[in-house]
Amino acid sequence: MTLSIRNQLPGTVTTVTPGEVMATVGIRLTGGQLLTAAITQEAVTDLGLAPGAAVRALVKSTEVALATGPVEGLSIRNQIPGTVTDIATGGAMAAVKLAVDGGALTAAVTKDAVDDLALTTGSTAVALIKSTEVSVAKA
């Protein structure tokens, strides 16, 4: 299956914390970063997710926010550092590509955000991703 979701990061399930409707799934990405996905308990069961399972974490580029460094006092669980490799800007929006350990991420943000954060090729940035915006697929 081919998907339009640009961000597809391979990893391994480390934990599954079940709930009545939702579960959290801990994933160690191939670059070593830890990622948390909040998905339905039904999806956990359907996918047969358990520690050790090979998965792909999927995140739409519109669900990736950027910061110039780690952010404290924030409920967003997933903060992945990287280096800007490309910025494509239009009149209002920009696609910012980050090289991260073990892969790459793309963030769709406003052109104003790129300017305000002074992002350029080679600058460091942190991708911020809410756990509810991470989908999981079996690898």
C-alpha positions, 0 to 999 in steps of 0.5 A, a space after each residue: 500500500 502506498 500512502 500520502 503520509 510523508 513521515 513513516 518512521 520504522 521502529 520496534 514496540 517497547 511497551 503497550 499500556 492498555 485502556 478501556 478505549 485507547 492505549 499508548 504504544 511506546 516505540 523505539 525508532 531505528 535512530 534510538 528515539 522514543 516515540 509514544 502513539 495513542 491509538 485505539 485498543 481495538 487497533 492494538 488488538 487488530 495489529 497484534 501489537 506487543 513489545 518486540 513487534 516491528 512497526 512504522 510510526 506514521 505522522 502527517 506533515 501537517 501534524 508536526 510542529 517545530 521548535 528551535 530546541 527542546 521544550 519543557 512544560 508542554 504536554 506534547 510527549 514526542 520531541 525529536 531533534 534534527 537538522 533542517 535539510 530543505 525548506 520549500 516555501 510558497 506564499 503562505 506555507 512551507 515544507 521543512 525537511 529534517 534529518 533525524 537519527 534513523 530517518 527524516 521528517 517533514 513539517 508543514 508550517 507557515 512561512 511566517 513560522 519559518 521566518 520567526 524561528 529563523 530556520 535555514 538549511 543546516 539549522 537545528 530544530 525539534 519536531 513536536 508531535 502529539 501522541 494522538 497524531 501518531 498512527 501505527 502500522 505493522 512493518 
